Amino acid sequence: MTILVTRPEPAATELVSRLRCLGKLAWSLPLIEFTPGRDLIHLPKQLAALQPGDLVFLLSQQVVTFAEPALQQSATTWPEALNYYAIGRSTALALHTVSNLKVDYPHARETSEELVRLNRLQQVSGKRALILRGSPGRELLAETLIERGAEVQYCECYQRCEKHYNGATEGRRWRDRGITTLVVTSGEMLQQLFSLFPPIDRREWLLHCRLVVVSERLATQAAELGWQDIDVADGADNDALLRALR
């Protein structure tokens, strides 16, 4: 098994290092990178405007990576009287580490579907919810909260930027290295990976690789693109990916 990890840095390098420690052949090809979001400057005011018991949602670890320095710069801290929710364990841990606050998160899978199933989010009528995220993604969380009577605001804390590669060059490189397993952690990156390589590389190599993804939704998307050997990890963090790759 020779593995190509396409998730962004620094998670890609960390996963590759851990795989190599286990004696596996692994390389990284990050497909996206992150830059500061357009709304970061407004975050301190947005947090200050919330009332005790209002809701704050963090949809990835990158939110904390970019939001924490922005708050420090404005001499602001995460307000204690709010209810914090994260998309998964690693994001919850990232916020808890910088704030020491309690953060709820779904324990099954790191998806919006699991997040909106949390008991405490069934009765949110009259509350305000601030969703901290990257550049616009899925709207399921906001739509569900609005249906349940909450007032929703967004803060774009970071942007995802596509990294550009020469597809023919990369196709030769990874075929020469004998890549047989691909790790992909978002639908955006899956489509990017599929589109990156020339059709001959897709036909002869890419679609024959085993694909490790992080949700059933992603597995369905991969099958529609033509992959057949697809495994779903039990989470989106590197621990879960490592379990799937073992």
C-alpha positions as CSV (number, residue, x, y, z in Angstrom):
1,M,0.0,0.0,0.0
2,T,1.5,3.3,-1.1
3,I,-0.5,6.3,0.1
4,L,-1.1,9.8,-1.2
5,V,-2.6,12.3,1.3
6,T,-4.4,15.3,-0.3
7,R,-5.6,17.1,2.8
8,P,-4.3,20.6,3.6
9,E,-1.2,21.4,5.7
10,P,-0.3,21.0,8.5
11,A,-2.5,17.9,8.8
12,A,-1.1,16.3,5.6
13,T,2.5,16.3,6.8
14,E,1.5,15.1,10.2
15,L,-0.5,12.1,8.8
16,V,2.3,11.3,6.3
17,S,4.9,11.3,9.2
18,R,2.7,9.0,11.3
19,L,2.2,6.6,8.4
20,R,5.9,6.5,7.7
21,C,6.5,5.7,11.4
22,L,4.3,2.7,10.9
23,G,6.5,1.6,8.0
24,K,4.1,2.6,5.2
25,L,5.1,4.5,2.1
26,A,3.2,7.8,2.1
27,W,3.5,11.2,0.4
28,S,1.4,14.4,0.5
29,L,-0.2,16.5,-2.3
30,P,-2.2,19.2,-0.5
31,L,-5.0,20.3,-2.9
32,I,-6.0,23.5,-1.0
33,E,-4.5,26.0,1.3
34,F,-6.0,28.5,3.7
35,T,-5.9,32.3,3.9
36,P,-7.5,34.8,6.4
37,G,-11.3,35.3,5.8
38,R,-12.9,38.6,4.9
39,D,-15.0,38.8,8.1
40,L,-12.3,38.2,10.7
41,I,-12.1,42.0,11.5
42,H,-15.8,41.9,12.5
43,L,-15.6,38.8,14.8
44,P,-14.9,40.6,18.1
45,K,-18.0,42.7,17.6
46,Q,-20.1,39.8,16.5
47,L,-19.2,37.8,19.6
48,A,-19.8,40.8,21.9
49,A,-23.3,41.3,20.4
50,L,-24.5,37.9,21.4
51,Q,-26.5,37.4,24.6
52,P,-25.8,34.7,27.3
53,G,-27.1,31.4,26.1
54,D,-26.7,32.3,22.4
55,L,-24.9,29.8,20.1
56,V,-21.5,29.8,18.4
57,F,-20.7,27.1,15.9
58,L,-17.1,26.3,14.7
59,L,-17.1,24.2,11.5
60,S,-13.4,23.3,11.3
61,Q,-10.1,23.6,13.2
62,Q,-9.0,26.3,10.8
63,V,-11.6,28.6,12.4
64,V,-9.6,28.5,15.6
65,T,-6.3,28.9,13.7
66,F,-7.5,32.2,12.2
67,A,-10.0,33.5,14.9
68,E,-7.8,33.2,17.9
69,P,-5.0,35.6,16.7
70,A,-7.7,38.0,15.5
71,L,-9.3,38.0,19.0
72,Q,-5.9,38.4,20.6
73,Q,-5.1,41.4,18.4
74,S,-8.2,43.2,19.5
75,A,-7.6,42.2,23.2
76,T,-10.8,40.1,23.1
77,T,-11.5,36.6,24.6
78,W,-14.1,34.0,23.8
79,P,-17.2,35.0,25.9
80,E,-17.9,32.5,28.6
81,A,-21.7,32.9,28.7
82,L,-22.3,31.5,25.2
83,N,-22.9,27.9,24.2
84,Y,-20.2,26.6,21.9
85,Y,-20.6,23.7,19.3
86,A,-18.0,22.2,17.1
87,I,-18.3,20.0,14.0
88,G,-16.1,17.3,15.6
89,R,-13.7,16.3,18.4
90,S,-10.6,17.8,16.9
91,T,-12.3,21.2,16.4
92,A,-13.7,21.1,19.9
93,L,-10.3,20.3,21.3
94,A,-8.7,23.2,19.4
95,L,-11.2,25.7,20.9
96,H,-11.0,24.2,24.4
97,T,-7.2,24.4,24.2
98,V,-7.1,28.2,23.6
99,S,-10.2,29.1,25.7
100,N,-10.7,26.4,28.4
101,L,-14.4,26.5,27.5
102,K,-16.8,23.6,27.3
103,V,-17.5,22.7,23.7
104,D,-20.2,20.3,22.6
105,Y,-19.7,18.2,19.4
106,P,-21.3,15.1,17.8
107,H,-19.5,11.9,18.8
108,A,-20.5,9.8,15.7
109,R,-19.2,11.6,12.6
110,E,-17.9,15.1,11.9
111,T,-20.8,16.2,9.7
112,S,-23.5,18.9,9.8
113,E,-26.1,16.1,9.8
114,E,-24.8,14.8,13.1
115,L,-24.3,18.2,14.6
116,V,-28.0,19.2,14.2
117,R,-29.0,16.0,15.9
118,L,-27.5,17.0,19.2
119,N,-30.2,17.1,21.9
120,R,-29.4,20.7,23.0
121,L,-29.9,22.0,19.5
122,Q,-33.5,20.8,19.2
123,Q,-34.9,23.8,21.1
124,V,-33.2,27.0,19.8
125,S,-36.2,29.2,19.1
126,G,-35.4,32.9,19.8
127,K,-31.7,32.3,20.2
128,R,-29.0,33.9,18.0
129,A,-26.5,31.6,16.3
130,L,-23.1,32.7,15.0
131,I,-21.6,30.2,12.5
132,L,-17.8,30.5,12.1
133,R,-16.6,28.9,8.9
134,G,-14.5,29.0,5.8
135,S,-15.6,30.5,2.5
136,P,-19.2,29.5,1.8
137,G,-19.9,25.8,2.0
138,R,-23.0,23.7,2.8
139,E,-26.0,25.5,4.3
140,L,-27.6,22.5,6.1
141,L,-26.7,23.8,9.6
142,A,-28.0,27.3,9.0
143,E,-31.2,26.1,7.3
144,T,-32.0,23.7,10.1
145,L,-31.4,26.4,12.8
146,I,-33.6,28.9,11.0
147,E,-36.3,26.2,10.7
148,R,-36.1,25.7,14.4
149,G,-36.6,29.4,15.1
150,A,-33.0,30.7,15.5
151,E,-31.6,33.9,14.0
152,V,-28.4,33.0,12.1
153,Q,-25.3,35.1,11.3
154,Y,-22.0,34.0,9.6
155,C,-18.4,34.9,10.0
156,E,-16.0,33.9,7.3
157,C,-12.8,33.2,9.3
158,Y,-10.8,31.8,6.5
159,Q,-10.9,31.1,2.7
160,R,-10.0,27.9,0.9
161,C,-7.7,28.5,-2.1
162,E,-7.1,25.8,-4.7
163,K,-3.4,24.9,-5.1
164,H,-2.4,24.6,-8.8
165,Y,-0.4,21.8,-10.2
166,N,0.6,20.5,-13.6
167,G,-1.7,17.4,-14.0
168,A,0.4,15.5,-16.5
169,T,3.6,16.0,-14.4
170,E,1.8,14.9,-11.2
171,G,0.2,12.0,-13.0
172,R,3.7,10.7,-14.0
173,R,5.1,11.4,-10.6
174,W,2.5,9.5,-8.6
175,R,2.2,6.6,-11.0
176,D,6.0,6.2,-10.9
177,R,5.8,6.1,-7.1
178,G,3.2,3.4,-7.3
179,I,0.4,5.2,-5.4
180,T,-2.4,2.7,-4.7
181,T,-4.4,4.5,-2.0
182,L,-5.7,8.1,-1.9
183,V,-6.9,10.0,1.2
184,V,-9.5,12.8,0.5
185,T,-11.3,14.8,3.1
186,S,-13.8,17.0,1.2
187,G,-16.0,17.0,-1.8
188,E,-14.3,20.0,-3.2
189,M,-10.9,18.3,-3.1
190,L,-12.4,15.1,-4.5
191,Q,-13.6,16.9,-7.6
192,Q,-10.3,18.8,-7.8
193,L,-8.3,15.5,-7.7
194,F,-10.5,14.0,-10.4
195,S,-10.1,17.0,-12.7
196,L,-6.3,17.4,-12.1
197,F,-5.1,14.5,-14.1
198,P,-5.3,13.8,-17.9
199,P,-8.1,11.4,-18.9
200,I,-5.6,8.6,-19.6
201,D,-4.2,8.8,-16.0
202,R,-7.8,8.7,-14.6
203,R,-8.7,5.7,-16.7
204,E,-5.5,3.7,-16.2
205,W,-4.6,4.6,-12.6
206,L,-6.6,7.1,-10.5
207,L,-10.0,5.4,-10.6
208,H,-8.4,2.1,-9.8
209,C,-6.9,3.4,-6.5
210,R,-8.4,2.6,-3.2
211,L,-10.0,5.8,-1.9
212,V,-10.3,6.6,1.8
213,V,-12.9,9.4,2.5
214,V,-14.5,10.8,5.7
215,S,-18.3,10.6,5.1
216,E,-21.0,8.5,3.3
217,R,-21.8,11.7,1.3
218,L,-18.3,11.8,0.0
219,A,-18.3,8.0,-0.8
220,T,-21.5,8.5,-2.9
221,Q,-19.8,11.4,-4.8
222,A,-16.7,9.3,-5.4
223,A,-18.8,6.4,-6.7
224,E,-20.5,8.8,-9.1
225,L,-17.1,9.9,-10.4
226,G,-16.1,6.3,-11.1
227,W,-14.2,5.0,-8.0
228,Q,-15.2,1.5,-6.9
229,D,-12.8,0.7,-4.0
230,I,-14.0,3.2,-1.4
231,D,-13.6,3.1,2.4
232,V,-15.2,5.6,4.9
233,A,-13.1,6.5,7.9
234,D,-14.9,6.8,11.2
235,G,-14.0,10.5,11.5
236,A,-12.2,13.3,9.7
237,D,-9.2,13.7,12.0
238,N,-5.8,12.0,11.5
239,D,-6.5,9.4,14.2
240,A,-9.5,8.2,12.3
241,L,-7.7,8.2,9.0
242,L,-4.9,6.3,10.5
243,R,-7.3,3.6,11.7
244,A,-8.8,3.3,8.3
245,L,-5.4,3.1,6.6
246,R,-4.1,0.4,9.0
